[in-house]
């Protein structure tokens, strides 16, 4: 039994080494090739390949081939949710940067205020900031004699939201051979999460790490708009988990990990065996 396990380990290591080299991806040129490999990996019943169904492994293998990454890395970082490949923001970010798509955080979970003008006229924060010649900020105890004579005097009334905004940029080739800068903004806010009832439904993620989760959704929003061809349709994992009601955990950076065991996608620990993977030259 031990000898058979070693042979399986060598075979997996050989396959993985080949997949790490772009030219060898041609060996999985047909869908049948991918399905056969997926069935082989599932039959090993190893913790290295924890999925119950070959179909889920097919999704990961296809993504591994498309993104030119080793099998073990893909199995650990690409998650088949609802029949589609998904990944955390770290992997999505790496794919964008590899293809020269850059991004920067413009607003990092900043407070959004509601302003009130004279006569209790509600004014949005964006409206107030965009029109400095129209509005004048005063304090709640400012005497009327100190009001601006020609502008609408306003006070900061209350915080109504918190939001994250991320700017993505990409140089797009044009028909004449030149390049044009494409700019996209990814946005998400507490109010949008609240409308989706995420704070109540996911208290262990949205309740504990609201800043990180809002960042993840803002990143997912912008990345799919500017680089869906680069990401090949791969979705941000927490978004897919929410759609298909799969429980998940997250770190303080918004990188989500689905609980695939609770979702019934992978085997329980006692259903798998340890396999010592040897590096084959």
Secondary structure, DSSP 8 states (H G I E B T S, - for coil): -HHHHHHHHHHHHHHHHHHTSGGGGGGG-SHHHHHHHHHHHHHT-BTTS-BS-HHHHHHHHHHHHHHT--HHHHHHHEEEETTEEEE-HHHHHHHHHHTT-EEEEEEEEEEEEEEEETTTEEEEHHHHHH-TTTEEE--TT--GGGS-SSSEEEEEEEEEEEEEEEEEEEEEE-TTS-EEEEEEEEEEEHHHHHHTTHHHHTIIIIIT-HHHHHHHHHHHHHHHHHHHHHHTT-EEHHHHHHHTT--EEE-TT--EEE-TTTTTSB--GGG-B--------
